[in-house]
């Protein structure tokens, strides 16, 4: 089963660079941390930000990428080869 998951996770498609280009450098950084599974509190501690600031970044990222929630963000990241298992 693990092999199947790894093969699926390695599948890459064309990344929507226009959508990613709309993210600020900080938003791209937060995106990567979200995609790796960190919580807002963990991101805040890791980057020395307030929880409210992280929450604002998350909301803007989801809006710019037209994603409904964090789960879709992680799926988006895997489908576009932006993270690996």
Buried (B, 14 or more C-beta within 10 A) or exposed (E): EEEEEEEEBEEEEEBEEEBBEBBEEBBBBBBBBBBEEBEBEEBBEEBEBEEEBBBBBBEBBBEBBEBEEBEEBBEBBBBBBBBEE
